[in-house]
Amino acid sequence: MKTKKIIHILMTDYSVDSRVHNETTSLQKEDYEVNVFCLKSQKFNDNEYREAVYIQRFGLGKAKLLKFLSAYLFMFFKSFRQDVDLVHAHDVTALPIAYLIAKIKRVPFIYDSHELWSQSHHANSSKLLLSFVAFMERFFAKRARHIITVSQSIQNYMKDYFKKQEVSLIRNIPSYTHEGEYDIFREKYAVLDDETIFLYQGLMSESRGVGLIVDTAISLLKKEPHAKFFFLGEGDALFSLKEKVREKNLEKHIFFLGQVAQSDLLKYTKSADIGIHAIHNSCLNHDYCLPNKLFEYIHSDLVVVMTGLTELSAFIHKYEIGLTFEDKNASSLEEKLLLLLKDKNLYHAYKDNVQKLSRQITWENEAFLLLKVYKNILEIK
């Protein structure tokens, strides 16, 4: 059988994107020839290989519009000179060039929507621009051979929004898990065995509720000093949060470790006891989200405490792996954390369920669904 040649397009520099990595490496292992088109960056070479997946970066200048338009142009001419069997567009910004390449090469394309873009919070964009992008998304997405997305609620919404039944759910389950036990926080930061370690990892942003977690930690530590809070990640809220902790003289209880390499991330995650996510319900996209960190926590055997949003609540309560709290309510979050600290039987029941679930929900199962979509489109027996 002739090797199928696939182009994946994403309009970032592909610094870290676990979804793109998981999908492209899984396809490559099944003997697809995979090429990733993305944006140029000073941090990376224009051309590189990652696990036999060839990555090419395009674009001129620093201004976003110029870089995008020039990248579209270079991607088009690059694809024009090579064989292509299918184009895979990651998010709305990749749709125009993916559609054009697919049209010219007379091949199908897939729209991989990492979020519900049309119902996201876009505070710094004009209404005219948002209306144009929304129109563009609907125009191109309706012409995709297939759409894949990240949660059941987003899948259902898109079927109605695009009037299209060919929408599949492929969740962001990590493939970069680690075998064995790790205790990095206790070993490096003198955390005692009887102290509970709470963890947040991800973007240090107010929209992700990191400030709420810090405020909760400060309040909780007055009642329950045998606890430690660790934060992994970078973002615009990091400096002010560090200052708040320093002013409260809590640097020995609340730690900010910055960004950890993707290859080592889950070693740190596995060193915690309870994973927290406090994302705000600022838009339907957030309400319907099923974020990477939920599955990173699960595959690190952490009990979870997360905002009571639609998808998160349904998932957490279905599998009984933790607790949810009221959005933007530090008292509600503190109450749930204290409950897990005091009720050890409840904590261990959730822990057992997490360990069972981590063996059931794997990237291998999600990859099977992706490969099924590809085989159906390309009519591979």
Secondary structure, DSSP 8 states (H G I E B T S, - for coil): ----EEEEEESS--SS-HHHHHHHHHHHHTT-EEEEEEE--TTS-SEEEETTEEEEEE--SSSHHHHHHHHHHHHHHHHHTS--SEEEEESGGGHHHHHHHHHHHT--EEEE-SS-GGGS--TTS-HHHHHHHHHHHHHHHTTSSEEEES-HHHHHHHHHHTT-S-EEE-----S----S---HHHHHH---TTSEEEEEES---GGGTHHHHHHHHHHHHHH--SEEEEEE---TTHHHHHHHHHHTT-TTTEEE-----HHHHHHHHTT-SEEEE-----SHHHHT---HHHHHHHTTT-EEEEE--HHHHHHHHHHT-EEEE-TT-HHHHHHHHHHHHH-HHHHHHHHHHHHHHHHHS-HHHHHHHHHHHHHHHHT--
